[in-house]
Amino acid sequence: MALKRGTWVIASDTKLGWHLWDGLEIEEAFFFLATNVLIVFGLVAFDNSLAILQTFPSLFPVVPSLPSPWMLVKGLLVPISNYDEGRIQGITEALDRLRKKSRSFYLASGVFHGRLKIDLVLLYSFCRVADDLVDNASSVDDARHWIKHLNRYLDHTYGQEEGLNCLSVTDFIRSTFPLSAQAALTLLPTSYLSPTPLYDLLKGFETDLEFSSPGLSFPIEDEASLQVYASRVAGTVAKACIELVYHHTNEPINEVERRNIVQAGSRMGIALQYVNIARDISVDARISRVYLPTTWLKGKDLTPGDILRDPETATAEPLRQKLLDQAIDIYSHARGAIELLPLEARAPMRVAVESYMEIGRTLRNPGYKVKAGRATVPKWRRIGVAWTALTQ
């Protein structure tokens, strides 16, 4: 329209007079094509350079939130031969694992950025791989075998065994774990993750094995044991996530406030695990596990065996809702700590938490959609929840 009005014209003696269509001369079309191609290639180059800077800390140990033009050019000029192909493959595997195993957290990962996003994805990958090694073991003894090796991996990594260096840790991983698990263990950012949450996570896996151990009663006897279990398998992961947030932030850190936020994060992890348990009653029953406290079941004249035989019994539904009540109560008290996180992590963390809590809200409504034994949240609703959390 502006071209037709003559707002911008090319002098008649410097043009051919050819028109692609009325009002659009060929010189003008070529100019706009060329400028848009340059813009697109510039954006691609910028994005590629930023990805290189963020992906390879060995090449660029420190990357500011807004890299200088010179740093961007340096990143773009790194020879491909210098790329750490093992790291690229490991990150790719971790993202694929996240996409397949957790739609809620995969959606949330899209709003984190930089090295924090990469490290959070690698943390999830480690937790998932460790869990799968135990859950997919051929026997209880085999599962204990993997937990023992995972503990030894942590001992090696955190220097609990003398005479080991980084190379021997890598050798230990390669000689002990299947190929599909090696990248997840190798790339876990243990240099700035404390060991306690990771060791406690493995204790949670040990609790899972008690369901299959002959002669032992079901391990989730009461609310206290439920809380301990949830703290080990989820509260620990939340603590590790917040450790990563504080490692990557440039904001000044108040240690007292930081400790309080880590504790609130642990409680939030417990809330999310309660939602997970409420969702997966049927799925867990298939592998002979009942995470509803035995004392709760007795109050409804039920036993864990009754749940294994009929996990969808109407008598157990009030217990699902009771568990969700507790999850929402914990969530309500811990949620305020999100707003005390470093600014760059607040909105993404809100998305992660709200996306998962939406599963609990869905379970509150009769007639929710079930897929593979689990309540599912429609994609459009998940996107809506994420958008609302981002814009709060």
Number of C-alpha atoms within 10 A of each C-alpha: 8 9 13 11 9 10 8 10 13 13 7 8 7 8 12 10 11 11 13 11 8 8 14 14 18 16 18 18 12 11 11 12 12 12 11 12 12 12 12 12 12 12 12 12 16 17 14 14 21 20 16 20 26 21 20 17 12 10 15 14 9 11 15 10 10 9 14 11 10 9 17 20 15 14 22 19 11 14 8 9 7 9 15 13 11 12 16 14 12 21 21 14 19 25 19 14 18 21 15 10 13 13 17 24 18 19 20 24 22 12 17 21 14 15 19 21 21 18 20 21 26 27 24 21 27 23 19 17 20 20 20 13 20 24 18 11 15 10 13 20 13 15 22 17 14 21 20 13 16 22 15 17 22 20 17 21 21 16 14 12 13 8 8 15 13 12 9 13 21 18 11 17 22 16 11 15 16 11 11 10 21 19 25 25 26 21 18 19 17 15 9 13 19 14 15 12 20 22 16 19 22 22 16 19 20 17 18 23 18 17 20 16 12 8 8 9 13 22 19 24 16 15 15 11 15 20 17 15 25 25 25 24 25 26 29 25 23 23 27 23 23 23 16 20 21 18 12 18 16 12 11 8 12 8 9 8 13 17 13 13 21 21 19 23 26 25 26 28 27 29 32 27 22 28 26 19 20 25 22 20 22 22 16 17 20 14 12 16 23 27 24 25 21 20 15 17 19 11 10 12 10 15 17 21 14 15 22 18 13 12 21 14 10 9 14 20 13 11 18 20 16 15 21 25 17 15 24 20 12 19 22 12 12 19 17 12 18 20 14 14 22 17 13 17 22 18 23 23 23 21 28 22 22 23 25 23 23 18 22 27 14 17 23 14 9 7 9 15 14 12 9 9 15 18 18 19 23 12 12 9 12 22 17 13 19 23 13 14 19 15 9 7
